[in-house]
Amino acid sequence: IRYPKDPVLNPGGLLRTDWLVGNTYIEFIGMKGIRDYDKKILLKHDLIKSKKLNFIEIEPKDLLSLGEKFKNLKSAF
């Protein structure tokens, strides 16, 4: 699932998210600490802010509390 195009932050529309539930983009940040990966995550954060997208970020430490992470998730279901 691709993020929306942006002339500066995502000109080719190649940035992808892990999941899209309703209108909420969900990213699993599983390789934090790897330089190129971290750069891409920062770029996605800038895109999310500029487009005012609904967004949830999940890290491995969050796996035991997903209910808390998703409590405000409004899906299309």
mmCIF file of the N, C-alpha and C atoms, coordinates in Angstrom:
data_MODEL
# 
_entry.id   MODEL 
# 
loop_
_atom_site.group_PDB 
_atom_site.id 
_atom_site.type_symbol 
_atom_site.label_atom_id 
_atom_site.label_alt_id 
_atom_site.label_comp_id 
_atom_site.label_asym_id 
_atom_site.label_entity_id 
_atom_site.label_seq_id 
_atom_site.pdbx_PDB_ins_code 
_atom_site.Cartn_x 
_atom_site.Cartn_y 
_atom_site.Cartn_z 
_atom_site.occupancy 
_atom_site.B_iso_or_equiv 
_atom_site.pdbx_formal_charge 
_atom_site.auth_seq_id 
_atom_site.auth_comp_id 
_atom_site.auth_asym_id 
_atom_site.auth_atom_id 
_atom_site.pdbx_PDB_model_num 
ATOM 1   N N  . ILE A 1 1  ? 0.862   -1.158 0.000  1.00 0.00 ? 1  ILE A N  1 
ATOM 2   C CA . ILE A 1 1  ? 0.000   0.000  0.000  1.00 0.00 ? 1  ILE A CA 1 
ATOM 3   C C  . ILE A 1 1  ? 0.913   1.227  0.000  1.00 0.00 ? 1  ILE A C  1 
ATOM 4   N N  . ARG A 1 2  ? 0.656   2.109  -0.903 1.00 0.00 ? 2  ARG A N  1 
ATOM 5   C CA . ARG A 1 2  ? 1.532   3.268  -1.064 1.00 0.00 ? 2  ARG A CA 1 
ATOM 6   C C  . ARG A 1 2  ? 0.969   4.511  -0.366 1.00 0.00 ? 2  ARG A C  1 
ATOM 7   N N  . TYR A 1 3  ? 1.898   5.315  0.116  1.00 0.00 ? 3  TYR A N  1 
ATOM 8   C CA . TYR A 1 3  ? 1.540   6.622  0.645  1.00 0.00 ? 3  TYR A CA 1 
ATOM 9   C C  . TYR A 1 3  ? 1.174   7.532  -0.536 1.00 0.00 ? 3  TYR A C  1 
ATOM 10  N N  . PRO A 1 4  ? 0.424   8.609  -0.265 1.00 0.00 ? 4  PRO A N  1 
ATOM 11  C CA . PRO A 1 4  ? 0.096   9.540  -1.345 1.00 0.00 ? 4  PRO A CA 1 
ATOM 12  C C  . PRO A 1 4  ? 1.359   10.172 -1.930 1.00 0.00 ? 4  PRO A C  1 
ATOM 13  N N  . LYS A 1 5  ? 1.276   10.498 -3.207 1.00 0.00 ? 5  LYS A N  1 
ATOM 14  C CA . LYS A 1 5  ? 2.395   11.191 -3.863 1.00 0.00 ? 5  LYS A CA 1 
ATOM 15  C C  . LYS A 1 5  ? 2.521   12.600 -3.305 1.00 0.00 ? 5  LYS A C  1 
ATOM 16  N N  . ASP A 1 6  ? 3.741   13.088 -3.328 1.00 0.00 ? 6  ASP A N  1 
ATOM 17  C CA . ASP A 1 6  ? 4.049   14.458 -2.935 1.00 0.00 ? 6  ASP A CA 1 
ATOM 18  C C  . ASP A 1 6  ? 5.210   14.896 -3.820 1.00 0.00 ? 6  ASP A C  1 
ATOM 19  N N  . PRO A 1 7  ? 5.159   16.096 -4.393 1.00 0.00 ? 7  PRO A N  1 
ATOM 20  C CA . PRO A 1 7  ? 6.206   16.514 -5.326 1.00 0.00 ? 7  PRO A CA 1 
ATOM 21  C C  . PRO A 1 7  ? 7.615   16.548 -4.721 1.00 0.00 ? 7  PRO A C  1 
ATOM 22  N N  . VAL A 1 8  ? 7.719   16.725 -3.413 1.00 0.00 ? 8  VAL A N  1 
ATOM 23  C CA . VAL A 1 8  ? 9.039   16.795 -2.774 1.00 0.00 ? 8  VAL A CA 1 
ATOM 24  C C  . VAL A 1 8  ? 9.347   15.537 -1.971 1.00 0.00 ? 8  VAL A C  1 
ATOM 25  N N  . LEU A 1 9  ? 8.405   15.104 -1.137 1.00 0.00 ? 9  LEU A N  1 
ATOM 26  C CA . LEU A 1 9  ? 8.658   14.016 -0.190 1.00 0.00 ? 9  LEU A CA 1 
ATOM 27  C C  . LEU A 1 9  ? 8.428   12.621 -0.768 1.00 0.00 ? 9  LEU A C  1 
ATOM 28  N N  . ASN A 1 10 ? 7.569   12.510 -1.780 1.00 0.00 ? 10 ASN A N  1 
ATOM 29  C CA . ASN A 1 10 ? 7.271   11.209 -2.370 1.00 0.00 ? 10 ASN A CA 1 
ATOM 30  C C  . ASN A 1 10 ? 6.892   11.389 -3.845 1.00 0.00 ? 10 ASN A C  1 
ATOM 31  N N  . PRO A 1 11 ? 7.826   11.963 -4.640 1.00 0.00 ? 11 PRO A N  1 
ATOM 32  C CA . PRO A 1 11 ? 7.483   12.327 -6.015 1.00 0.00 ? 11 PRO A CA 1 
ATOM 33  C C  . PRO A 1 11 ? 7.088   11.140 -6.894 1.00 0.00 ? 11 PRO A C  1 
ATOM 34  N N  . GLY A 1 12 ? 7.707   10.013 -6.714 1.00 0.00 ? 12 GLY A N  1 
ATOM 35  C CA . GLY A 1 12 ? 7.374   8.844  -7.532 1.00 0.00 ? 12 GLY A CA 1 
ATOM 36  C C  . GLY A 1 12 ? 6.272   7.989  -6.927 1.00 0.00 ? 12 GLY A C  1 
ATOM 37  N N  . GLY A 1 13 ? 5.832   8.354  -5.724 1.00 0.00 ? 13 GLY A N  1 
ATOM 38  C CA . GLY A 1 13 ? 4.799   7.571  -5.048 1.00 0.00 ? 13 GLY A CA 1 
ATOM 39  C C  . GLY A 1 13 ? 5.281   6.196  -4.627 1.00 0.00 ? 13 GLY A C  1 
ATOM 40  N N  . LEU A 1 14 ? 6.577   6.068  -4.368 1.00 0.00 ? 14 LEU A N  1 
ATOM 41  C CA . LEU A 1 14 ? 7.148   4.750  -4.058 1.00 0.00 ? 14 LEU A CA 1 
ATOM 42  C C  . LEU A 1 14 ? 7.143   4.391  -2.576 1.00 0.00 ? 14 LEU A C  1 
ATOM 43  N N  . LEU A 1 15 ? 6.960   5.365  -1.685 1.00 0.00 ? 15 LEU A N  1 
ATOM 44  C CA . LEU A 1 15 ? 6.949   5.048  -0.254 1.00 0.00 ? 15 LEU A CA 1 
ATOM 45  C C  . LEU A 1 15 ? 5.731   4.201  0.078  1.00 0.00 ? 15 LEU A C  1 
ATOM 46  N N  . ARG A 1 16 ? 5.969   3.141  0.834  1.00 0.00 ? 16 ARG A N  1 
ATOM 47  C CA . ARG A 1 16 ? 4.910   2.198  1.181  1.00 0.00 ? 16 ARG A CA 1 
ATOM 48  C C  . ARG A 1 16 ? 4.696   2.141  2.683  1.00 0.00 ? 16 ARG A C  1 
ATOM 49  N N  . THR A 1 17 ? 3.480   1.774  3.064  1.00 0.00 ? 17 THR A N  1 
ATOM 50  C CA . THR A 1 17 ? 3.144   1.534  4.455  1.00 0.00 ? 17 THR A CA 1 
ATOM 51  C C  . THR A 1 17 ? 2.921   0.042  4.642  1.00 0.00 ? 17 THR A C  1 
ATOM 52  N N  . ASP A 1 18 ? 2.942   -0.414 5.872  1.00 0.00 ? 18 ASP A N  1 
ATOM 53  C CA . ASP A 1 18 ? 2.706   -1.835 6.113  1.00 0.00 ? 18 ASP A CA 1 
ATOM 54  C C  . ASP A 1 18 ? 1.231   -2.187 5.989  1.00 0.00 ? 18 ASP A C  1 
ATOM 55  N N  . TRP A 1 19 ? 0.380   -1.336 6.565  1.00 0.00 ? 19 TRP A N  1 
ATOM 56  C CA . TRP A 1 19 ? -1.060  -1.576 6.506  1.00 0.00 ? 19 TRP A CA 1 
ATOM 57  C C  . TRP A 1 19 ? -1.799  -0.258 6.372  1.00 0.00 ? 19 TRP A C  1 
ATOM 58  N N  . LEU A 1 20 ? -2.970  -0.353 5.770  1.00 0.00 ? 20 LEU A N  1 
ATOM 59  C CA . LEU A 1 20 ? -3.900  0.760  5.726  1.00 0.00 ? 20 LEU A CA 1 
ATOM 60  C C  . LEU A 1 20 ? -5.236  0.209  6.206  1.00 0.00 ? 20 LEU A C  1 
ATOM 61  N N  . VAL A 1 21 ? -5.706  0.714  7.339  1.00 0.00 ? 21 VAL A N  1 
ATOM 62  C CA . VAL A 1 21 ? -6.987  0.282  7.909  1.00 0.00 ? 21 VAL A CA 1 
ATOM 63  C C  . VAL A 1 21 ? -7.892  1.503  7.884  1.00 0.00 ? 21 VAL A C  1 
ATOM 64  N N  . GLY A 1 22 ? -8.953  1.423  7.091  1.00 0.00 ? 22 GLY A N  1 
ATOM 65  C CA . GLY A 1 22 ? -9.781  2.603  6.893  1.00 0.00 ? 22 GLY A CA 1 
ATOM 66  C C  . GLY A 1 22 ? -8.916  3.679  6.273  1.00 0.00 ? 22 GLY A C  1 
ATOM 67  N N  . ASN A 1 23 ? -8.776  4.785  6.959  1.00 0.00 ? 23 ASN A N  1 
ATOM 68  C CA . ASN A 1 23 ? -7.907  5.869  6.459  1.00 0.00 ? 23 ASN A CA 1 
ATOM 69  C C  . ASN A 1 23 ? -6.684  6.063  7.355  1.00 0.00 ? 23 ASN A C  1 
ATOM 70  N N  . THR A 1 24 ? -6.297  5.021  8.089  1.00 0.00 ? 24 THR A N  1 
ATOM 71  C CA . THR A 1 24 ? -5.151  5.096  8.994  1.00 0.00 ? 24 THR A CA 1 
ATOM 72  C C  . THR A 1 24 ? -3.996  4.249  8.469  1.00 0.00 ? 24 THR A C  1 
ATOM 73  N N  . TYR A 1 25 ? -2.858  4.897  8.275  1.00 0.00 ? 25 TYR A N  1 
ATOM 74  C CA . TYR A 1 25 ? -1.639  4.216  7.850  1.00 0.00 ? 25 TYR A CA 1 
ATOM 75  C C  . TYR A 1 25 ? -0.960  3.643  9.088  1.00 0.00 ? 25 TYR A C  1 
ATOM 76  N N  . ILE A 1 26 ? -0.535  2.389  9.000  1.00 0.00 ? 26 ILE A N  1 
ATOM 77  C CA . ILE A 1 26 ? 0.102   1.713  10.136 1.00 0.00 ? 26 ILE A CA 1 
ATOM 78  C C  . ILE A 1 26 ? 1.476   1.232  9.702  1.00 0.00 ? 26 ILE A C  1 
ATOM 79  N N  . GLU A 1 27 ? 2.481   1.623  10.477 1.00 0.00 ? 27 GLU A N  1 
ATOM 80  C CA . GLU A 1 27 ? 3.872   1.237  10.204 1.00 0.00 ? 27 GLU A CA 1 
ATOM 81  C C  . GLU A 1 27 ? 4.401   0.395  11.360 1.00 0.00 ? 27 GLU A C  1 
ATOM 82  N N  . PHE A 1 28 ? 5.016   -0.730 11.013 1.00 0.00 ? 28 PHE A N  1 
ATOM 83  C CA . PHE A 1 28 ? 5.755   -1.505 11.998 1.00 0.00 ? 28 PHE A CA 1 
ATOM 84  C C  . PHE A 1 28 ? 7.221   -1.114 11.856 1.00 0.00 ? 28 PHE A C  1 
ATOM 85  N N  . ILE A 1 29 ? 7.768   -0.511 12.893 1.00 0.00 ? 29 ILE A N  1 
ATOM 86  C CA . ILE A 1 29 ? 9.155   -0.039 12.889 1.00 0.00 ? 29 ILE A CA 1 
ATOM 87  C C  . ILE A 1 29 ? 10.017  -1.129 13.509 1.00 0.00 ? 29 ILE A C  1 
ATOM 88  N N  . GLY A 1 30 ? 10.418  -2.085 12.680 1.00 0.00 ? 30 GLY A N  1 
ATOM 89  C CA . GLY A 1 30 ? 11.112  -3.259 13.198 1.00 0.00 ? 30 GLY A CA 1 
ATOM 90  C C  . GLY A 1 30 ? 12.614  -3.230 13.079 1.00 0.00 ? 30 GLY A C  1 
ATOM 91  N N  . MET A 1 31 ? 13.169  -2.274 12.347 1.00 0.00 ? 31 MET A N  1 
ATOM 92  C CA . MET A 1 31 ? 14.626  -2.256 12.149 1.00 0.00 ? 31 MET A CA 1 
ATOM 93  C C  . MET A 1 31 ? 15.234  -0.939 12.589 1.00 0.00 ? 31 MET A C  1 
ATOM 94  N N  . LYS A 1 32 ? 14.629  -0.347 13.622 1.00 0.00 ? 32 LYS A N  1 
ATOM 95  C CA . LYS A 1 32 ? 15.112  0.934  14.140 1.00 0.00 ? 32 LYS A CA 1 
ATOM 96  C C  . LYS A 1 32 ? 16.589  0.824  14.518 1.00 0.00 ? 32 LYS A C  1 
ATOM 97  N N  . GLY A 1 33 ? 17.336  1.871  14.162 1.00 0.00 ? 33 GLY A N  1 
ATOM 98  C CA . GLY A 1 33 ? 18.762  1.880  14.467 1.00 0.00 ? 33 GLY A CA 1 
ATOM 99  C C  . GLY A 1 33 ? 19.629  1.619  13.254 1.00 0.00 ? 33 GLY A C  1 
ATOM 100 N N  . ILE A 1 34 ? 19.028  1.215  12.135 1.00 0.00 ? 34 ILE A N  1 
ATOM 101 C CA . ILE A 1 34 ? 19.764  1.037  10.886 1.00 0.00 ? 34 ILE A CA 1 
ATOM 102 C C  . ILE A 1 34 ? 19.643  2.348  10.111 1.00 0.00 ? 34 ILE A C  1 
ATOM 103 N N  . ARG A 1 35 ? 20.758  2.927  9.777  1.00 0.00 ? 35 ARG A N  1 
ATOM 104 C CA . ARG A 1 35 ? 20.811  4.304  9.265  1.00 0.00 ? 35 ARG A CA 1 
ATOM 105 C C  . ARG A 1 35 ? 19.848  4.563  8.100  1.00 0.00 ? 35 ARG A C  1 
ATOM 106 N N  . ASP A 1 36 ? 19.923  3.762  7.034  1.00 0.00 ? 36 ASP A N  1 
ATOM 107 C CA . ASP A 1 36 ? 19.066  3.997  5.868  1.00 0.00 ? 36 ASP A CA 1 
ATOM 108 C C  . ASP A 1 36 ? 17.593  3.805  6.212  1.00 0.00 ? 36 ASP A C  1 
ATOM 109 N N  . TYR A 1 37 ? 17.309  2.844  7.051  1.00 0.00 ? 37 TYR A N  1 
ATOM 110 C CA . TYR A 1 37 ? 15.934  2.588  7.490  1.00 0.00 ? 37 TYR A CA 1 
ATOM 111 C C  . TYR A 1 37 ? 15.405  3.782  8.285  1.00 0.00 ? 37 TYR A C  1 
ATOM 112 N N  . ASP A 1 38 ? 16.203  4.275  9.202  1.00 0.00 ? 38 ASP A N  1 
ATOM 113 C CA . ASP A 1 38 ? 15.804  5.429  10.018 1.00 0.00 ? 38 ASP A CA 1 
ATOM 114 C C  . ASP A 1 38 ? 15.557  6.663  9.149  1.00 0.00 ? 38 ASP A C  1 
ATOM 115 N N  . LYS A 1 39 ? 16.383  6.861  8.111  1.00 0.00 ? 39 LYS A N  1 
ATOM 116 C CA . LYS A 1 39 ? 16.184  7.987  7.192  1.00 0.00 ? 39 LYS A CA 1 
ATOM 117 C C  . LYS A 1 39 ? 14.836  7.880  6.494  1.00 0.00 ? 39 LYS A C  1 
ATOM 118 N N  . LYS A 1 40 ? 14.497  6.671  6.058  1.00 0.00 ? 40 LYS A N  1 
ATOM 119 C CA . LYS A 1 40 ? 13.228  6.469  5.365  1.00 0.00 ? 40 LYS A CA 1 
ATOM 120 C C  . LYS A 1 40 ? 12.044  6.714  6.305  1.00 0.00 ? 40 LYS A C  1 
ATOM 121 N N  . ILE A 1 41 ? 12.179  6.294  7.560  1.00 0.00 ? 41 ILE A N  1 
ATOM 122 C CA . ILE A 1 41 ? 11.112  6.525  8.537  1.00 0.00 ? 41 ILE A CA 1 
ATOM 123 C C  . ILE A 1 41 ? 10.931  8.023  8.773  1.00 0.00 ? 41 ILE A C  1 
ATOM 124 N N  . LEU A 1 42 ? 12.023  8.767  8.873  1.00 0.00 ? 42 LEU A N  1 
ATOM 125 C CA . LEU A 1 42 ? 11.921  10.222 9.048  1.00 0.00 ? 42 LEU A CA 1 
ATOM 126 C C  . LEU A 1 42 ? 11.253  10.875 7.845  1.00 0.00 ? 42 LEU A C  1 
ATOM 127 N N  . LEU A 1 43 ? 11.565  10.402 6.650  1.00 0.00 ? 43 LEU A N  1 
ATOM 128 C CA . LEU A 1 43 ? 10.932  10.912 5.445  1.00 0.00 ? 43 LEU A CA 1 
ATOM 129 C C  . LEU A 1 43 ? 9.423   10.637 5.478  1.00 0.00 ? 43 LEU A C  1 
ATOM 130 N N  . LYS A 1 44 ? 9.049   9.421  5.902  1.00 0.00 ? 44 LYS A N  1 
ATOM 131 C CA . LYS A 1 44 ? 7.633   9.081  6.027  1.00 0.00 ? 44 LYS A CA 1 
ATOM 132 C C  . LYS A 1 44 ? 6.947   9.965  7.062  1.00 0.00 ? 44 LYS A C  1 
ATOM 133 N N  . HIS A 1 45 ? 7.611   10.225 8.177  1.00 0.00 ? 45 HIS A N  1 
ATOM 134 C CA . HIS A 1 45 ? 7.043   11.118 9.198  1.00 0.00 ? 45 HIS A CA 1 
ATOM 135 C C  . HIS A 1 45 ? 6.777   12.510 8.615  1.00 0.00 ? 45 HIS A C  1 
ATOM 136 N N  . ASP A 1 46 ? 7.716   13.027 7.830  1.00 0.00 ? 46 ASP A N  1 
ATOM 137 C CA . ASP A 1 46 ? 7.532   14.339 7.202  1.00 0.00 ? 46 ASP A CA 1 
ATOM 138 C C  . ASP A 1 46 ? 6.341   14.323 6.241  1.00 0.00 ? 46 ASP A C  1 
ATOM 139 N N  . LEU A 1 47 ? 6.213   13.248 5.473  1.00 0.00 ? 47 LEU A N  1 
ATOM 140 C CA . LEU A 1 47 ? 5.096   13.115 4.541  1.00 0.00 ? 47 LEU A CA 1 
ATOM 141 C C  . LEU A 1 47 ? 3.766   13.033 5.289  1.00 0.00 ? 47 LEU A C  1 
ATOM 142 N N  . ILE A 1 48 ? 3.737   12.244 6.341  1.00 0.00 ? 48 ILE A N  1 
ATOM 143 C CA . ILE A 1 48 ? 2.524   12.079 7.150  1.00 0.00 ? 48 ILE A CA 1 
ATOM 144 C C  . ILE A 1 48 ? 2.079   13.424 7.717  1.00 0.00 ? 48 ILE A C  1 
ATOM 145 N N  . LYS A 1 49 ? 3.035   14.197 8.239  1.00 0.00 ? 49 LYS A N  1 
ATOM 146 C CA . LYS A 1 49 ? 2.708   15.513 8.799  1.00 0.00 ? 49 LYS A CA 1 
ATOM 147 C C  . LYS A 1 49 ? 2.220   16.467 7.714  1.00 0.00 ? 49 LYS A C  1 
ATOM 148 N N  . SER A 1 50 ? 2.898   16.484 6.581  1.00 0.00 ? 50 SER A N  1 
ATOM 149 C CA . SER A 1 50 ? 2.531   17.437 5.529  1.00 0.00 ? 50 SER A CA 1 
ATOM 150 C C  . SER A 1 50 ? 1.167   17.119 4.928  1.00 0.00 ? 50 SER A C  1 
ATOM 151 N N  . LYS A 1 51 ? 0.811   15.848 4.851  1.00 0.00 ? 51 LYS A N  1 
ATOM 152 C CA . LYS A 1 51 ? -0.476  15.439 4.278  1.00 0.00 ? 51 LYS A CA 1 
ATOM 153 C C  . LYS A 1 51 ? -1.567  15.284 5.341  1.00 0.00 ? 51 LYS A C  1 
ATOM 154 N N  . LYS A 1 52 ? -1.182  15.462 6.621  1.00 0.00 ? 52 LYS A N  1 
ATOM 155 C CA . LYS A 1 52 ? -2.117  15.329 7.750  1.00 0.00 ? 52 LYS A CA 1 
ATOM 156 C C  . LYS A 1 52 ? -2.840  13.978 7.726  1.00 0.00 ? 52 LYS A C  1 
ATOM 157 N N  . LEU A 1 53 ? -2.033  12.917 7.586  1.00 0.00 ? 53 LEU A N  1 
ATOM 158 C CA . LEU A 1 53 ? -2.571  11.562 7.522  1.00 0.00 ? 53 LEU A CA 1 
ATOM 159 C C  . LEU A 1 53 ? -2.760  10.983 8.917  1.00 0.00 ? 53 LEU A C  1 
ATOM 160 N N  . ASN A 1 54 ? -3.749  10.127 9.061  1.00 0.00 ? 54 ASN A N  1 
ATOM 161 C CA . ASN A 1 54 ? -3.905  9.360  10.297 1.00 0.00 ? 54 ASN A CA 1 
ATOM 162 C C  . ASN A 1 54 ? -2.826  8.286  10.289 1.00 0.00 ? 54 ASN A C  1 
ATOM 163 N N  . PHE A 1 55 ? -2.164  8.096  11.430 1.00 0.00 ? 55 PHE A N  1 
ATOM 164 C CA . PHE A 1 55 ? -0.972  7.255  11.447 1.00 0.00 ? 55 PHE A CA 1 
ATOM 165 C C  . PHE A 1 55 ? -0.790  6.603  12.812 1.00 0.00 ? 55 PHE A C  1 
ATOM 166 N N  . ILE A 1 56 ? -0.417  5.337  12.781 1.00 0.00 ? 56 ILE A N  1 
ATOM 167 C CA . ILE A 1 56 ? -0.045  4.613  13.999 1.00 0.00 ? 56 ILE A CA 1 
ATOM 168 C C  . ILE A 1 56 ? 1.300   3.944  13.732 1.00 0.00 ? 56 ILE A C  1 
ATOM 169 N N  . GLU A 1 57 ? 2.215   4.126  14.659 1.00 0.00 ? 57 GLU A N  1 
ATOM 170 C CA . GLU A 1 57 ? 3.537   3.517  14.570 1.00 0.00 ? 57 GLU A CA 1 
ATOM 171 C C  . GLU A 1 57 ? 3.648   2.442  15.636 1.00 0.00 ? 57 GLU A C  1 
ATOM 172 N N  . ILE A 1 58 ? 4.105   1.265  15.232 1.00 0.00 ? 58 ILE A N  1 
ATOM 173 C CA . ILE A 1 58 ? 4.266   0.142  16.153 1.00 0.00 ? 58 ILE A CA 1 
ATOM 174 C C  . ILE A 1 58 ? 5.731   -0.276 16.159 1.00 0.00 ? 58 ILE A C  1 
ATOM 175 N N  . GLU A 1 59 ? 6.267   -0.453 17.347 1.00 0.00 ? 59 GLU A N  1 
ATOM 176 C CA . GLU A 1 59 ? 7.625   -0.966 17.513 1.00 0.00 ? 59 GLU A CA 1 
ATOM 177 C C  . GLU A 1 59 ? 7.532   -2.333 18.187 1.00 0.00 ? 59 GLU A C  1 
ATOM 178 N N  . PRO A 1 60 ? 8.588   -3.135 18.147 1.00 0.00 ? 60 PRO A N  1 
ATOM 179 C CA . PRO A 1 60 ? 8.530   -4.448 18.782 1.00 0.00 ? 60 PRO A CA 1 
ATOM 180 C C  . PRO A 1 60 ? 8.074   -4.392 20.242 1.00 0.00 ? 60 PRO A C  1 
ATOM 181 N N  . LYS A 1 61 ? 8.458   -3.353 20.979 1.00 0.00 ? 61 LYS A N  1 
ATOM 182 C CA . LYS A 1 61 ? 8.065   -3.244 22.382 1.00 0.00 ? 61 LYS A CA 1 
ATOM 183 C C  . LYS A 1 61 ? 6.551   -3.072 22.542 1.00 0.00 ? 61 LYS A C  1 
ATOM 184 N N  . ASP A 1 62 ? 5.856   -2.685 21.473 1.00 0.00 ? 62 ASP A N  1 
ATOM 185 C CA . ASP A 1 62 ? 4.412   -2.456 21.526 1.00 0.00 ? 62 ASP A CA 1 
ATOM 186 C C  . ASP A 1 62 ? 3.592   -3.721 21.283 1.00 0.00 ? 62 ASP A C  1 
ATOM 187 N N  . LEU A 1 63 ? 4.230   -4.800 20.880 1.00 0.00 ? 63 LEU A N  1 
ATOM 188 C CA . LEU A 1 63 ? 3.485   -5.994 20.480 1.00 0.00 ? 63 LEU A CA 1 
ATOM 189 C C  . LEU A 1 63 ? 2.627   -6.582 21.595 1.00 0.00 ? 63 LEU A C  1 
ATOM 190 N N  . LEU A 1 64 ? 3.007   -6.357 22.827 1.00 0.00 ? 64 LEU A N  1 
ATOM 191 C CA . LEU A 1 64 ? 2.213   -6.886 23.938 1.00 0.00 ? 64 LEU A CA 1 
ATOM 192 C C  . LEU A 1 64 ? 1.085   -5.949 24.352 1.00 0.00 ? 64 LEU A C  1 
ATOM 193 N N  . SER A 1 65 ? 1.010   -4.796 23.716 1.00 0.00 ? 65 SER A N  1 
ATOM 194 C CA . SER A 1 65 ? -0.045  -3.833 24.072 1.00 0.00 ? 65 SER A CA 1 
ATOM 195 C C  . SER A 1 65 ? -0.707  -3.245 22.828 1.00 0.00 ? 65 SER A C  1 
ATOM 196 N N  . LEU A 1 66 ? -0.968  -4.087 21.839 1.00 0.00 ? 66 LEU A N  1 
ATOM 197 C CA . LEU A 1 66 ? -1.565  -3.597 20.602 1.00 0.00 ? 66 LEU A CA 1 
ATOM 198 C C  . LEU A 1 66 ? -2.958  -3.015 20.815 1.00 0.00 ? 66 LEU A C  1 
ATOM 199 N N  . GLY A 1 67 ? -3.702  -3.572 21.765 1.00 0.00 ? 67 GLY A N  1 
ATOM 200 C CA . GLY A 1 67 ? -5.022  -3.030 22.067 1.00 0.00 ? 67 GLY A CA 1 
ATOM 201 C C  . GLY A 1 67 ? -4.942  -1.561 22.424 1.00 0.00 ? 67 GLY A C  1 
ATOM 202 N N  . GLU A 1 68 ? -3.937  -1.205 23.176 1.00 0.00 ? 68 GLU A N  1 
ATOM 203 C CA . GLU A 1 68 ? -3.737  0.199  23.562 1.00 0.00 ? 68 GLU A CA 1 
ATOM 204 C C  . GLU A 1 68 ? -3.363  1.047  22.345 1.00 0.00 ? 68 GLU A C  1 
ATOM 205 N N  . LYS A 1 69 ? -2.498  0.511  21.482 1.00 0.00 ? 69 LYS A N  1 
ATOM 206 C CA . LYS A 1 69 ? -2.077  1.249  20.290 1.00 0.00 ? 69 LYS A CA 1 
ATOM 207 C C  . LYS A 1 69 ? -3.249  1.498  19.337 1.00 0.00 ? 69 LYS A C  1 
ATOM 208 N N  . PHE A 1 70 ? -4.162  0.521  19.272 1.00 0.00 ? 70 PHE A N  1 
ATOM 209 C CA . PHE A 1 70 ? -5.255  0.601  18.310 1.00 0.00 ? 70 PHE A CA 1 
ATOM 210 C C  . PHE A 1 70 ? -6.569  1.085  18.907 1.00 0.00 ? 70 PHE A C  1 
ATOM 211 N N  . LYS A 1 71 ? -6.573  1.532  20.146 1.00 0.00 ? 71 LYS A N  1 
ATOM 212 C CA . LYS A 1 71 ? -7.834  1.875  20.799 1.00 0.00 ? 71 LYS A CA 1 
ATOM 213 C C  . LYS A 1 71 ? -8.597  2.998  20.111 1.00 0.00 ? 71 LYS A C  1 
ATOM 214 N N  . ASN A 1 72 ? -7.907  3.885  19.432 1.00 0.00 ? 72 ASN A N  1 
ATOM 215 C CA . ASN A 1 72 ? -8.576  4.999  18.755 1.00 0.00 ? 72 ASN A CA 1 
ATOM 216 C C  . ASN A 1 72 ? -8.705  4.778  17.247 1.00 0.00 ? 72 ASN A C  1 
ATOM 217 N N  . LEU A 1 73 ? -8.377  3.588  16.808 1.00 0.00 ? 73 LEU A N  1 
ATOM 218 C CA . LEU A 1 73 ? -8.430  3.276  15.379 1.00 0.00 ? 73 LEU A CA 1 
ATOM 219 C C  . LEU A 1 73 ? -9.883  3.223  14.920 1.00 0.00 ? 73 LEU A C  1 
ATOM 220 N N  . LYS A 1 74 ? -10.177 3.997  13.915 1.00 0.00 ? 74 LYS A N  1 
ATOM 221 C CA . LYS A 1 74 ? -11.509 3.985  13.320 1.00 0.00 ? 74 LYS A CA 1 
ATOM 222 C C  . LYS A 1 74 ? -11.354 3.386  11.944 1.00 0.00 ? 74 LYS A C  1 
ATOM 223 N N  . SER A 1 75 ? -11.918 2.233  11.750 1.00 0.00 ? 75 SER A N  1 
ATOM 224 C CA . SER A 1 75 ? -11.761 1.554  10.462 1.00 0.00 ? 75 SER A CA 1 
ATOM 225 C C  . SER A 1 75 ? -13.010 1.741  9.605  1.00 0.00 ? 75 SER A C  1 
ATOM 226 N N  . ALA A 1 76 ? -12.919 1.234  8.423  1.00 0.00 ? 76 ALA A N  1 
ATOM 227 C CA . ALA A 1 76 ? -14.029 1.316  7.473  1.00 0.00 ? 76 ALA A CA 1 
ATOM 228 C C  . ALA A 1 76 ? -14.999 0.153  7.666  1.00 0.00 ? 76 ALA A C  1 
ATOM 229 N N  . PHE A 1 77 ? -14.767 -0.676 8.669  1.00 0.00 ? 77 PHE A N  1 
ATOM 230 C CA . PHE A 1 77 ? -15.608 -1.871 8.843  1.00 0.00 ? 77 PHE A CA 1 
ATOM 231 C C  . PHE A 1 77 ? -16.890 -1.547 9.566  1.00 0.00 ? 77 PHE A C  1 
# 
